[in-house]
Amino acid sequence: MTECMPISTAPLSYRLKRNGTSGISVGPEIRIFDTSHQPHDSQEVGRICVRGAPVFAGYLTAENNMDKTCL
């Protein structure tokens, strides 16, 4: 995640139990959604959605408008 501060980390006492995990949240809300914007169970692959102070507002287009293609 390059567009925001770190969203998760693996503390020294935390052991990653599954391949593909990155640890626990470091502050922002994190949720996994499918392509229909429905929440996924914790055992499924999906889109990482982050909400909170470290998340930036979005990209601007060449015309200086907010790009809404990622919403």
Predicted model as a PDB file, atoms N, CA, C, CB and O in Angstrom, pLDDT in the B-factor column:
MODEL        1                                                                  
ATOM      1  N   MET A   1       0.851  -1.176   0.000  1.00 50.00           N  
ATOM      2  CA  MET A   1       0.000   0.000   0.000  1.00 50.00           C  
ATOM      3  C   MET A   1       0.894   1.237   0.000  1.00 50.00           C  
ATOM      4  CB  MET A   1      -0.967  -0.001   1.226  1.00 50.00           C  
ATOM      5  O   MET A   1       1.425   1.616   1.044  1.00 50.00           O  
ATOM      6  N   THR A   2       1.059   1.849  -1.129  1.00 58.00           N  
ATOM      7  CA  THR A   2       1.922   3.020  -1.223  1.00 58.00           C  
ATOM      8  C   THR A   2       1.177   4.328  -1.055  1.00 58.00           C  
ATOM      9  CB  THR A   2       2.628   3.021  -2.532  1.00 58.00           C  
ATOM     10  O   THR A   2       1.806   5.363  -0.835  1.00 58.00           O  
ATOM     11  N   GLU A   3      -0.147   4.317  -1.152  1.00 58.00           N  
ATOM     12  CA  GLU A   3      -0.915   5.551  -1.083  1.00 58.00           C  
ATOM     13  C   GLU A   3      -1.297   5.961   0.340  1.00 58.00           C  
ATOM     14  CB  GLU A   3      -2.152   5.408  -1.904  1.00 58.00           C  
ATOM     15  O   GLU A   3      -1.982   6.967   0.521  1.00 58.00           O  
ATOM     16  N   CYS A   4      -0.879   5.223   1.326  1.00 59.00           N  
ATOM     17  CA  CYS A   4      -1.196   5.569   2.707  1.00 59.00           C  
ATOM     18  C   CYS A   4      -0.088   5.074   3.626  1.00 59.00           C  
ATOM     19  CB  CYS A   4      -2.559   4.973   3.126  1.00 59.00           C  
ATOM     20  O   CYS A   4       0.794   4.324   3.207  1.00 59.00           O  
ATOM     21  N   MET A   5      -0.142   5.489   4.845  1.00 69.00           N  
ATOM     22  CA  MET A   5       0.829   5.030   5.832  1.00 69.00           C  
ATOM     23  C   MET A   5       0.691   3.515   5.982  1.00 69.00           C  
ATOM     24  CB  MET A   5       0.625   5.752   7.207  1.00 69.00           C  
ATOM     25  O   MET A   5      -0.248   2.934   5.439  1.00 69.00           O  
ATOM     26  N   PRO A   6       1.597   2.868   6.700  1.00 77.00           N  
ATOM     27  CA  PRO A   6       1.423   1.420   6.907  1.00 77.00           C  
ATOM     28  C   PRO A   6       0.044   1.114   7.496  1.00 77.00           C  
ATOM     29  CB  PRO A   6       2.530   0.870   7.840  1.00 77.00           C  
ATOM     30  O   PRO A   6      -0.430   1.805   8.398  1.00 77.00           O  
ATOM     31  N   ILE A   7      -0.582   0.075   6.971  1.00 80.00           N  
ATOM     32  CA  ILE A   7      -1.917  -0.295   7.458  1.00 80.00           C  
ATOM     33  C   ILE A   7      -1.880  -1.513   8.354  1.00 80.00           C  
ATOM     34  CB  ILE A   7      -2.849  -0.553   6.296  1.00 80.00           C  
ATOM     35  O   ILE A   7      -2.807  -1.739   9.132  1.00 80.00           O  
ATOM     36  N   SER A   8      -0.808  -2.315   8.255  1.00 79.00           N  
ATOM     37  CA  SER A   8      -0.707  -3.483   9.118  1.00 79.00           C  
ATOM     38  C   SER A   8       0.757  -3.808   9.362  1.00 79.00           C  
ATOM     39  CB  SER A   8      -1.439  -4.691   8.500  1.00 79.00           C  
ATOM     40  O   SER A   8       1.641  -3.400   8.609  1.00 79.00           O  
ATOM     41  N   THR A   9       0.987  -4.552  10.429  1.00 79.00           N  
ATOM     42  CA  THR A   9       2.346  -4.943  10.782  1.00 79.00           C  
ATOM     43  C   THR A   9       2.315  -6.250  11.552  1.00 79.00           C  
ATOM     44  CB  THR A   9       3.042  -3.842  11.608  1.00 79.00           C  
ATOM     45  O   THR A   9       1.292  -6.643  12.111  1.00 79.00           O  
ATOM     46  N   ALA A  10       3.434  -6.893  11.564  1.00 76.00           N  
ATOM     47  CA  ALA A  10       3.553  -8.124  12.361  1.00 76.00           C  
ATOM     48  C   ALA A  10       4.412  -7.821  13.591  1.00 76.00           C  
ATOM     49  CB  ALA A  10       4.179  -9.299  11.513  1.00 76.00           C  
ATOM     50  O   ALA A  10       5.637  -7.777  13.479  1.00 76.00           O  
ATOM     51  N   PRO A  11       3.788  -7.607  14.784  1.00 72.00           N  
ATOM     52  CA  PRO A  11       4.556  -7.343  15.997  1.00 72.00           C  
ATOM     53  C   PRO A  11       5.487  -8.511  16.324  1.00 72.00           C  
ATOM     54  CB  PRO A  11       3.615  -7.073  17.175  1.00 72.00           C  
ATOM     55  O   PRO A  11       5.287  -9.625  15.840  1.00 72.00           O  
ATOM     56  N   LEU A  12       6.492  -8.253  17.140  1.00 75.00           N  
ATOM     57  CA  LEU A  12       7.463  -9.288  17.498  1.00 75.00           C  
ATOM     58  C   LEU A  12       6.809 -10.526  18.090  1.00 75.00           C  
ATOM     59  CB  LEU A  12       8.466  -8.735  18.475  1.00 75.00           C  
ATOM     60  O   LEU A  12       7.261 -11.644  17.844  1.00 75.00           O  
ATOM     61  N   SER A  13       5.746 -10.337  18.871  1.00 74.00           N  
ATOM     62  CA  SER A  13       5.095 -11.480  19.528  1.00 74.00           C  
ATOM     63  C   SER A  13       4.053 -12.166  18.632  1.00 74.00           C  
ATOM     64  CB  SER A  13       4.431 -11.020  20.819  1.00 74.00           C  
ATOM     65  O   SER A  13       3.458 -13.163  19.039  1.00 74.00           O  
ATOM     66  N   TYR A  14       3.831 -11.653  17.443  1.00 68.00           N  
ATOM     67  CA  TYR A  14       2.792 -12.168  16.551  1.00 68.00           C  
ATOM     68  C   TYR A  14       3.396 -13.150  15.568  1.00 68.00           C  
ATOM     69  CB  TYR A  14       2.090 -11.021  15.799  1.00 68.00           C  
ATOM     70  O   TYR A  14       4.392 -12.828  14.920  1.00 68.00           O  
ATOM     71  N   ARG A  15       2.838 -14.313  15.440  1.00 69.00           N  
ATOM     72  CA  ARG A  15       3.291 -15.322  14.492  1.00 69.00           C  
ATOM     73  C   ARG A  15       2.264 -15.434  13.361  1.00 69.00           C  
ATOM     74  CB  ARG A  15       3.500 -16.701  15.197  1.00 69.00           C  
ATOM     75  O   ARG A  15       1.093 -15.736  13.594  1.00 69.00           O  
ATOM     76  N   LEU A  16       2.726 -15.185  12.142  1.00 64.00           N  
ATOM     77  CA  LEU A  16       1.831 -15.294  11.001  1.00 64.00           C  
ATOM     78  C   LEU A  16       1.476 -16.752  10.782  1.00 64.00           C  
ATOM     79  CB  LEU A  16       2.472 -14.689   9.732  1.00 64.00           C  
ATOM     80  O   LEU A  16       2.351 -17.581  10.532  1.00 64.00           O  
ATOM     81  N   LYS A  17       0.202 -17.063  10.876  1.00 66.00           N  
ATOM     82  CA  LYS A  17      -0.242 -18.450  10.822  1.00 66.00           C  
ATOM     83  C   LYS A  17      -0.594 -18.910   9.415  1.00 66.00           C  
ATOM     84  CB  LYS A  17      -1.427 -18.635  11.717  1.00 66.00           C  
ATOM     85  O   LYS A  17      -0.669 -20.111   9.155  1.00 66.00           O  
ATOM     86  N   ARG A  18      -0.813 -17.952   8.495  1.00 64.00           N  
ATOM     87  CA  ARG A  18      -1.210 -18.312   7.128  1.00 64.00           C  
ATOM     88  C   ARG A  18      -0.353 -17.552   6.124  1.00 64.00           C  
ATOM     89  CB  ARG A  18      -2.716 -18.012   6.890  1.00 64.00           C  
ATOM     90  O   ARG A  18       0.005 -16.397   6.350  1.00 64.00           O  
ATOM     91  N   ASN A  19      -0.028 -18.212   5.013  1.00 66.00           N  
ATOM     92  CA  ASN A  19       0.629 -17.508   3.917  1.00 66.00           C  
ATOM     93  C   ASN A  19      -0.300 -16.414   3.409  1.00 66.00           C  
ATOM     94  CB  ASN A  19       1.015 -18.488   2.770  1.00 66.00           C  
ATOM     95  O   ASN A  19      -1.516 -16.603   3.364  1.00 66.00           O  
ATOM     96  N   GLY A  20       0.260 -15.280   3.030  1.00 66.00           N  
ATOM     97  CA  GLY A  20      -0.545 -14.198   2.475  1.00 66.00           C  
ATOM     98  C   GLY A  20      -1.038 -13.203   3.501  1.00 66.00           C  
ATOM     99  O   GLY A  20      -1.670 -12.216   3.126  1.00 66.00           O  
ATOM    100  N   THR A  21      -0.781 -13.416   4.771  1.00 68.00           N  
ATOM    101  CA  THR A  21      -1.205 -12.450   5.778  1.00 68.00           C  
ATOM    102  C   THR A  21      -0.086 -11.454   6.030  1.00 68.00           C  
ATOM    103  CB  THR A  21      -1.608 -13.159   7.089  1.00 68.00           C  
ATOM    104  O   THR A  21       1.085 -11.756   5.801  1.00 68.00           O  
ATOM    105  N   SER A  22      -0.445 -10.276   6.499  1.00 71.00           N  
ATOM    106  CA  SER A  22       0.572  -9.253   6.747  1.00 71.00           C  
ATOM    107  C   SER A  22       0.570  -8.764   8.186  1.00 71.00           C  
ATOM    108  CB  SER A  22       0.363  -8.082   5.819  1.00 71.00           C  
ATOM    109  O   SER A  22       1.307  -7.831   8.506  1.00 71.00           O  
ATOM    110  N   GLY A  23      -0.221  -9.350   9.059  1.00 75.00           N  
ATOM    111  CA  GLY A  23      -0.227  -8.944  10.461  1.00 75.00           C  
ATOM    112  C   GLY A  23      -1.552  -8.366  10.895  1.00 75.00           C  
ATOM    113  O   GLY A  23      -2.612  -8.775  10.421  1.00 75.00           O  
ATOM    114  N   ILE A  24      -1.481  -7.400  11.813  1.00 78.00           N  
ATOM    115  CA  ILE A  24      -2.677  -6.788  12.384  1.00 78.00           C  
ATOM    116  C   ILE A  24      -2.695  -5.298  12.070  1.00 78.00           C  
ATOM    117  CB  ILE A  24      -2.739  -7.021  13.910  1.00 78.00           C  
ATOM    118  O   ILE A  24      -1.651  -4.720  11.767  1.00 78.00           O  
ATOM    119  N   SER A  25      -3.858  -4.672  12.137  1.00 81.00           N  
ATOM    120  CA  SER A  25      -4.011  -3.253  11.837  1.00 81.00           C  
ATOM    121  C   SER A  25      -3.175  -2.398  12.786  1.00 81.00           C  
ATOM    122  CB  SER A  25      -5.484  -2.847  11.921  1.00 81.00           C  
ATOM    123  O   SER A  25      -3.039  -2.710  13.969  1.00 81.00           O  
ATOM    124  N   VAL A  26      -2.625  -1.327  12.251  1.00 82.00           N  
ATOM    125  CA  VAL A  26      -1.873  -0.374  13.079  1.00 82.00           C  
ATOM    126  C   VAL A  26      -2.660   0.921  13.278  1.00 82.00           C  
ATOM    127  CB  VAL A  26      -0.506  -0.066  12.438  1.00 82.00           C  
ATOM    128  O   VAL A  26      -2.068   1.958  13.577  1.00 82.00           O  
ATOM    129  N   GLY A  27      -3.969   0.878  13.118  1.00 81.00           N  
ATOM    130  CA  GLY A  27      -4.784   2.055  13.380  1.00 81.00           C  
ATOM    131  C   GLY A  27      -6.002   2.189  12.497  1.00 81.00           C  
ATOM    132  O   GLY A  27      -7.115   2.295  13.012  1.00 81.00           O  
ATOM    133  N   PRO A  28      -5.832   2.188  11.163  1.00 84.00           N  
ATOM    134  CA  PRO A  28      -7.010   2.393  10.327  1.00 84.00           C  
ATOM    135  C   PRO A  28      -7.921   1.169  10.321  1.00 84.00           C  
ATOM    136  CB  PRO A  28      -6.588   2.731   8.905  1.00 84.00           C  
ATOM    137  O   PRO A  28      -7.516   0.061  10.675  1.00 84.00           O  
ATOM    138  N   GLU A  29      -9.162   1.405   9.909  1.00 87.00           N  
ATOM    139  CA  GLU A  29     -10.098   0.292   9.739  1.00 87.00           C  
ATOM    140  C   GLU A  29      -9.733  -0.445   8.458  1.00 87.00           C  
ATOM    141  CB  GLU A  29     -11.584   0.793   9.697  1.00 87.00           C  
ATOM    142  O   GLU A  29      -9.510   0.186   7.425  1.00 87.00           O  
ATOM    143  N   ILE A  30      -9.670  -1.761   8.509  1.00 86.00           N  
ATOM    144  CA  ILE A  30      -9.349  -2.576   7.344  1.00 86.00           C  
ATOM    145  C   ILE A  30     -10.460  -3.594   7.155  1.00 86.00           C  
ATOM    146  CB  ILE A  30      -7.964  -3.277   7.503  1.00 86.00           C  
ATOM    147  O   ILE A  30     -10.885  -4.246   8.109  1.00 86.00           O  
ATOM    148  N   ARG A  31     -10.928  -3.729   5.920  1.00 86.00           N  
ATOM    149  CA  ARG A  31     -11.967  -4.708   5.619  1.00 86.00           C  
ATOM    150  C   ARG A  31     -11.713  -5.271   4.232  1.00 86.00           C  
ATOM    151  CB  ARG A  31     -13.388  -4.076   5.713  1.00 86.00           C  
ATOM    152  O   ARG A  31     -11.198  -4.568   3.362  1.00 86.00           O  
ATOM    153  N   ILE A  32     -12.060  -6.504   4.020  1.00 86.00           N  
ATOM    154  CA  ILE A  32     -11.906  -7.142   2.722  1.00 86.00           C  
ATOM    155  C   ILE A  32     -13.282  -7.258   2.064  1.00 86.00           C  
ATOM    156  CB  ILE A  32     -11.231  -8.541   2.861  1.00 86.00           C  
ATOM    157  O   ILE A  32     -14.224  -7.768   2.670  1.00 86.00           O  
ATOM    158  N   PHE A  33     -13.393  -6.775   0.805  1.00 87.00           N  
ATOM    159  CA  PHE A  33     -14.646  -6.800   0.057  1.00 87.00           C  
ATOM    160  C   PHE A  33     -14.454  -7.565  -1.241  1.00 87.00           C  
ATOM    161  CB  PHE A  33     -15.147  -5.369  -0.228  1.00 87.00           C  
ATOM    162  O   PHE A  33     -13.335  -7.685  -1.741  1.00 87.00           O  
ATOM    163  N   ASP A  34     -15.557  -8.087  -1.790  1.00 86.00           N  
ATOM    164  CA  ASP A  34     -15.497  -8.704  -3.109  1.00 86.00           C  
ATOM    165  C   ASP A  34     -15.697  -7.618  -4.167  1.00 86.00           C  
ATOM    166  CB  ASP A  34     -16.570  -9.834  -3.253  1.00 86.00           C  
ATOM    167  O   ASP A  34     -15.826  -6.442  -3.828  1.00 86.00           O  
ATOM    168  N   THR A  35     -15.723  -8.005  -5.441  1.00 82.00           N  
ATOM    169  CA  THR A  35     -15.847  -7.013  -6.510  1.00 82.00           C  
ATOM    170  C   THR A  35     -17.228  -6.362  -6.576  1.00 82.00           C  
ATOM    171  CB  THR A  35     -15.539  -7.656  -7.831  1.00 82.00           C  
ATOM    172  O   THR A  35     -17.414  -5.375  -7.288  1.00 82.00           O  
ATOM    173  N   SER A  36     -18.204  -6.913  -5.832  1.00 85.00           N  
ATOM    174  CA  SER A  36     -19.547  -6.313  -5.753  1.00 85.00           C  
ATOM    175  C   SER A  36     -19.698  -5.438  -4.521  1.00 85.00           C  
ATOM    176  CB  SER A  36     -20.618  -7.402  -5.743  1.00 85.00           C  
ATOM    177  O   SER A  36     -20.809  -5.042  -4.169  1.00 85.00           O  
ATOM    178  N   HIS A  37     -18.584  -5.134  -3.863  1.00 83.00           N  
ATOM    179  CA  HIS A  37     -18.543  -4.296  -2.653  1.00 83.00           C  
ATOM    180  C   HIS A  37     -19.267  -4.932  -1.463  1.00 83.00           C  
ATOM    181  CB  HIS A  37     -19.159  -2.937  -2.947  1.00 83.00           C  
ATOM    182  O   HIS A  37     -19.785  -4.232  -0.594  1.00 83.00           O  
ATOM    183  N   GLN A  38     -19.295  -6.263  -1.436  1.00 89.00           N  
ATOM    184  CA  GLN A  38     -19.871  -6.987  -0.306  1.00 89.00           C  
ATOM    185  C   GLN A  38     -18.734  -7.481   0.585  1.00 89.00           C  
ATOM    186  CB  GLN A  38     -20.763  -8.179  -0.792  1.00 89.00           C  
ATOM    187  O   GLN A  38     -17.717  -7.944   0.070  1.00 89.00           O  
ATOM    188  N   PRO A  39     -18.882  -7.392   1.920  1.00 89.00           N  
ATOM    189  CA  PRO A  39     -17.815  -7.860   2.820  1.00 89.00           C  
ATOM    190  C   PRO A  39     -17.535  -9.346   2.636  1.00 89.00           C  
ATOM    191  CB  PRO A  39     -18.190  -7.583   4.278  1.00 89.00           C  
ATOM    192  O   PRO A  39     -18.450 -10.145   2.432  1.00 89.00           O  
ATOM    193  N   HIS A  40     -16.262  -9.699   2.710  1.00 83.00           N  
ATOM    194  CA  HIS A  40     -15.815 -11.085   2.622  1.00 83.00           C  
ATOM    195  C   HIS A  40     -15.569 -11.639   4.021  1.00 83.00           C  
ATOM    196  CB  HIS A  40     -14.537 -11.196   1.761  1.00 83.00           C  
ATOM    197  O   HIS A  40     -15.315 -10.884   4.960  1.00 83.00           O  
ATOM    198  N   ASP A  41     -15.646 -12.945   4.150  1.00 74.00           N  
ATOM    199  CA  ASP A  41     -15.212 -13.597   5.378  1.00 74.00           C  
ATOM    200  C   ASP A  41     -13.699 -13.473   5.478  1.00 74.00           C  
ATOM    201  CB  ASP A  41     -15.657 -15.093   5.415  1.00 74.00           C  
ATOM    202  O   ASP A  41     -13.031 -13.219   4.476  1.00 74.00           O  
ATOM    203  N   SER A  42     -13.155 -13.649   6.667  1.00 67.00           N  
ATOM    204  CA  SER A  42     -11.724 -13.468   6.880  1.00 67.00           C  
ATOM    205  C   SER A  42     -10.870 -14.507   6.167  1.00 67.00           C  
ATOM    206  CB  SER A  42     -11.427 -13.504   8.342  1.00 67.00           C  
ATOM    207  O   SER A  42      -9.663 -14.301   6.034  1.00 67.00           O  
ATOM    208  N   GLN A  43     -11.433 -15.595   5.710  1.00 73.00           N  
ATOM    209  CA  GLN A  43     -10.662 -16.645   5.053  1.00 73.00           C  
ATOM    210  C   GLN A  43     -10.651 -16.523   3.535  1.00 73.00           C  
ATOM    211  CB  GLN A  43     -11.204 -17.986   5.439  1.00 73.00           C  
ATOM    212  O   GLN A  43     -10.120 -17.406   2.860  1.00 73.00           O  
ATOM    213  N   GLU A  44     -11.222 -15.455   2.973  1.00 77.00           N  
ATOM    214  CA  GLU A  44     -11.345 -15.328   1.527  1.00 77.00           C  
ATOM    215  C   GLU A  44     -10.445 -14.224   0.983  1.00 77.00           C  
ATOM    216  CB  GLU A  44     -12.792 -15.054   1.145  1.00 77.00           C  
ATOM    217  O   GLU A  44     -10.089 -13.291   1.702  1.00 77.00           O  
ATOM    218  N   VAL A  45     -10.084 -14.339  -0.284  1.00 82.00           N  
ATOM    219  CA  VAL A  45      -9.295 -13.323  -0.975  1.00 82.00           C  
ATOM    220  C   VAL A  45     -10.245 -12.271  -1.532  1.00 82.00           C  
ATOM    221  CB  VAL A  45      -8.428 -13.953  -2.114  1.00 82.00           C  
ATOM    222  O   VAL A  45     -11.317 -12.611  -2.032  1.00 82.00           O  
ATOM    223  N   GLY A  46      -9.864 -10.990  -1.451  1.00 85.00           N  
ATOM    224  CA  GLY A  46     -10.705  -9.924  -1.970  1.00 85.00           C  
ATOM    225  C   GLY A  46      -9.950  -8.617  -2.048  1.00 85.00           C  
ATOM    226  O   GLY A  46      -8.720  -8.599  -2.014  1.00 85.00           O  
ATOM    227  N   ARG A  47     -10.687  -7.518  -2.154  1.00 85.00           N  
ATOM    228  CA  ARG A  47     -10.116  -6.180  -2.231  1.00 85.00           C  
ATOM    229  C   ARG A  47      -9.875  -5.631  -0.833  1.00 85.00           C  
ATOM    230  CB  ARG A  47     -11.036  -5.241  -3.027  1.00 85.00           C  
ATOM    231  O   ARG A  47     -10.749  -5.714   0.030  1.00 85.00           O  
ATOM    232  N   ILE A  48      -8.690  -5.070  -0.607  1.00 83.00           N  
ATOM    233  CA  ILE A  48      -8.380  -4.457   0.684  1.00 83.00           C  
ATOM    234  C   ILE A  48      -8.950  -3.050   0.679  1.00 83.00           C  
ATOM    235  CB  ILE A  48      -6.836  -4.442   0.964  1.00 83.00           C  
ATOM    236  O   ILE A  48      -8.598  -2.242  -0.180  1.00 83.00           O  
ATOM    237  N   CYS A  49      -9.826  -2.749   1.630  1.00 83.00           N  
ATOM    238  CA  CYS A  49     -10.396  -1.413   1.765  1.00 83.00           C  
ATOM    239  C   CYS A  49      -9.965  -0.852   3.114  1.00 83.00           C  
ATOM    240  CB  CYS A  49     -11.958  -1.439   1.635  1.00 83.00           C  
ATOM    241  O   CYS A  49     -10.105  -1.506   4.148  1.00 83.00           O  
ATOM    242  N   VAL A  50      -9.443   0.365   3.086  1.00 84.00           N  
ATOM    243  CA  VAL A  50      -8.893   0.993   4.280  1.00 84.00           C  
ATOM    244  C   VAL A  50      -9.599   2.324   4.492  1.00 84.00           C  
ATOM    245  CB  VAL A  50      -7.350   1.189   4.158  1.00 84.00           C  
ATOM    246  O   VAL A  50      -9.803   3.089   3.549  1.00 84.00           O  
ATOM    247  N   ARG A  51      -9.976   2.596   5.757  1.00 84.00           N  
ATOM    248  CA  ARG A  51     -10.610   3.868   6.101  1.00 84.00           C  
ATOM    249  C   ARG A  51      -9.945   4.405   7.359  1.00 84.00           C  
ATOM    250  CB  ARG A  51     -12.154   3.703   6.306  1.00 84.00           C  
ATOM    251  O   ARG A  51      -9.762   3.670   8.329  1.00 84.00           O  
ATOM    252  N   GLY A  52      -9.586   5.681   7.345  1.00 83.00           N  
ATOM    253  CA  GLY A  52      -8.971   6.280   8.511  1.00 83.00           C  
ATOM    254  C   GLY A  52      -8.079   7.456   8.155  1.00 83.00           C  
ATOM    255  O   GLY A  52      -7.961   7.832   6.988  1.00 83.00           O  
ATOM    256  N   ALA A  53      -7.456   8.028   9.164  1.00 79.00           N  
ATOM    257  CA  ALA A  53      -6.642   9.232   9.001  1.00 79.00           C  
ATOM    258  C   ALA A  53      -5.482   9.078   8.019  1.00 79.00           C  
ATOM    259  CB  ALA A  53      -6.102   9.643  10.326  1.00 79.00           C  
ATOM    260  O   ALA A  53      -5.187  10.038   7.308  1.00 79.00           O  
ATOM    261  N   PRO A  54      -4.804   7.924   7.934  1.00 74.00           N  
ATOM    262  CA  PRO A  54      -3.649   7.859   7.041  1.00 74.00           C  
ATOM    263  C   PRO A  54      -3.978   7.709   5.562  1.00 74.00           C  
ATOM    264  CB  PRO A  54      -2.793   6.737   7.446  1.00 74.00           C  
ATOM    265  O   PRO A  54      -3.066   7.706   4.735  1.00 74.00           O  
ATOM    266  N   VAL A  55      -5.254   7.584   5.207  1.00 76.00           N  
ATOM    267  CA  VAL A  55      -5.629   7.361   3.818  1.00 76.00           C  
ATOM    268  C   VAL A  55      -5.760   8.714   3.104  1.00 76.00           C  
ATOM    269  CB  VAL A  55      -6.958   6.554   3.728  1.00 76.00           C  
ATOM    270  O   VAL A  55      -6.389   9.637   3.623  1.00 76.00           O  
ATOM    271  N   PHE A  56      -5.161   8.822   1.910  1.00 75.00           N  
ATOM    272  CA  PHE A  56      -5.259  10.078   1.173  1.00 75.00           C  
ATOM    273  C   PHE A  56      -6.567  10.132   0.390  1.00 75.00           C  
ATOM    274  CB  PHE A  56      -4.057  10.245   0.222  1.00 75.00           C  
ATOM    275  O   PHE A  56      -7.222   9.108   0.193  1.00 75.00           O  
ATOM    276  N   ALA A  57      -6.945  11.333  -0.055  1.00 73.00           N  
ATOM    277  CA  ALA A  57      -8.263  11.538  -0.673  1.00 73.00           C  
ATOM    278  C   ALA A  57      -8.405  10.883  -2.039  1.00 73.00           C  
ATOM    279  CB  ALA A  57      -8.536  13.006  -0.806  1.00 73.00           C  
ATOM    280  O   ALA A  57      -9.504  10.456  -2.392  1.00 73.00           O  
ATOM    281  N   GLY A  58      -7.349  10.791  -2.806  1.00 75.00           N  
ATOM    282  CA  GLY A  58      -7.432  10.171  -4.123  1.00 75.00           C  
ATOM    283  C   GLY A  58      -6.533  10.857  -5.131  1.00 75.00           C  
ATOM    284  O   GLY A  58      -5.822  11.806  -4.802  1.00 75.00           O  
ATOM    285  N   TYR A  59      -6.571  10.374  -6.347  1.00 78.00           N  
ATOM    286  CA  TYR A  59      -5.757  10.921  -7.429  1.00 78.00           C  
ATOM    287  C   TYR A  59      -6.524  12.015  -8.169  1.00 78.00           C  
ATOM    288  CB  TYR A  59      -5.335   9.805  -8.406  1.00 78.00           C  
ATOM    289  O   TYR A  59      -7.753  11.998  -8.229  1.00 78.00           O  
ATOM    290  N   LEU A  60      -5.781  12.960  -8.725  1.00 80.00           N  
ATOM    291  CA  LEU A  60      -6.378  13.979  -9.584  1.00 80.00           C  
ATOM    292  C   LEU A  60      -6.104  13.616 -11.034  1.00 80.00           C  
ATOM    293  CB  LEU A  60      -5.822  15.394  -9.252  1.00 80.00           C  
ATOM    294  O   LEU A  60      -5.042  13.091 -11.368  1.00 80.00           O  
ATOM    295  N   THR A  61      -7.087  13.908 -11.898  1.00 82.00           N  
ATOM    296  CA  THR A  61      -6.902  13.697 -13.327  1.00 82.00           C  
ATOM    297  C   THR A  61      -6.099  14.857 -13.904  1.00 82.00           C  
ATOM    298  CB  THR A  61      -8.267  13.555 -14.050  1.00 82.00           C  
ATOM    299  O   THR A  61      -5.785  15.813 -13.195  1.00 82.00           O  
ATOM    300  N   ALA A  62      -5.769  14.773 -15.184  1.00 84.00           N  
ATOM    301  CA  ALA A  62      -5.041  15.853 -15.860  1.00 84.00           C  
ATOM    302  C   ALA A  62      -5.845  17.150 -15.853  1.00 84.00           C  
ATOM    303  CB  ALA A  62      -4.709  15.452 -17.304  1.00 84.00           C  
ATOM    304  O   ALA A  62      -5.271  18.236 -15.935  1.00 84.00           O  
ATOM    305  N   GLU A  63      -7.168  17.043 -15.755  1.00 88.00           N  
ATOM    306  CA  GLU A  63      -8.042  18.227 -15.717  1.00 88.00           C  
ATOM    307  C   GLU A  63      -8.248  18.750 -14.300  1.00 88.00           C  
ATOM    308  CB  GLU A  63      -9.393  17.901 -16.339  1.00 88.00           C  
ATOM    309  O   GLU A  63      -9.066  19.643 -14.080  1.00 88.00           O  
ATOM    310  N   ASN A  64      -7.512  18.201 -13.340  1.00 86.00           N  
ATOM    311  CA  ASN A  64      -7.571  18.608 -11.931  1.00 86.00           C  
ATOM    312  C   ASN A  64      -8.888  18.220 -11.258  1.00 86.00           C  
ATOM    313  CB  ASN A  64      -7.371  20.106 -11.819  1.00 86.00           C  
ATOM    314  O   ASN A  64      -9.314  18.878 -10.309  1.00 86.00           O  
ATOM    315  N   ASN A  65      -9.527  17.167 -11.735  1.00 83.00           N  
ATOM    316  CA  ASN A  65     -10.730  16.610 -11.114  1.00 83.00           C  
ATOM    317  C   ASN A  65     -10.376  15.319 -10.403  1.00 83.00           C  
ATOM    318  CB  ASN A  65     -11.841  16.365 -12.166  1.00 83.00           C  
ATOM    319  O   ASN A  65      -9.379  14.677 -10.733  1.00 83.00           O  
ATOM    320  N   MET A  66     -11.187  14.936  -9.431  1.00 80.00           N  
ATOM    321  CA  MET A  66     -10.931  13.693  -8.700  1.00 80.00           C  
ATOM    322  C   MET A  66     -11.200  12.480  -9.604  1.00 80.00           C  
ATOM    323  CB  MET A  66     -11.811  13.622  -7.420  1.00 80.00           C  
ATOM    324  O   MET A  66     -12.276  12.373 -10.192  1.00 80.00           O  
ATOM    325  N   ASP A  67     -10.242  11.585  -9.712  1.00 76.00           N  
ATOM    326  CA  ASP A  67     -10.385  10.357 -10.490  1.00 76.00           C  
ATOM    327  C   ASP A  67     -11.252   9.384  -9.693  1.00 76.00           C  
ATOM    328  CB  ASP A  67      -8.985   9.726 -10.823  1.00 76.00           C  
ATOM    329  O   ASP A  67     -10.884   9.003  -8.582  1.00 76.00           O  
ATOM    330  N   LYS A  68     -12.393   8.978 -10.239  1.00 72.00           N  
ATOM    331  CA  LYS A  68     -13.320   8.112  -9.527  1.00 72.00           C  
ATOM    332  C   LYS A  68     -13.305   6.682 -10.038  1.00 72.00           C  
ATOM    333  CB  LYS A  68     -14.706   8.665  -9.626  1.00 72.00           C  
ATOM    334  O   LYS A  68     -14.214   5.910  -9.729  1.00 72.00           O  
ATOM    335  N   THR A  69     -12.290   6.311 -10.816  1.00 67.00           N  
ATOM    336  CA  THR A  69     -12.260   4.972 -11.385  1.00 67.00           C  
ATOM    337  C   THR A  69     -11.941   3.915 -10.330  1.00 67.00           C  
ATOM    338  CB  THR A  69     -11.242   4.908 -12.509  1.00 67.00           C  
ATOM    339  O   THR A  69     -12.231   2.738 -10.545  1.00 67.00           O  
ATOM    340  N   CYS A  70     -11.357   4.299  -9.205  1.00 62.00           N  
ATOM    341  CA  CYS A  70     -11.000   3.324  -8.170  1.00 62.00           C  
ATOM    342  C   CYS A  70     -12.050   3.239  -7.066  1.00 62.00           C  
ATOM    343  CB  CYS A  70      -9.654   3.678  -7.565  1.00 62.00           C  
ATOM    344  O   CYS A  70     -11.884   2.459  -6.128  1.00 62.00           O  
ATOM    345  N   LEU A  71     -13.103   4.005  -7.151  1.00 56.00           N  
ATOM    346  CA  LEU A  71     -14.115   3.991  -6.090  1.00 56.00           C  
ATOM    347  C   LEU A  71     -14.992   2.790  -6.167  1.00 56.00           C  
ATOM    348  CB  LEU A  71     -14.959   5.220  -6.147  1.00 56.00           C  
ATOM    349  O   LEU A  71     -15.894   2.630  -5.344  1.00 56.00           O  
TER     350      LEU A  71                                                      
ENDMDL                                                                          
END                                                                             
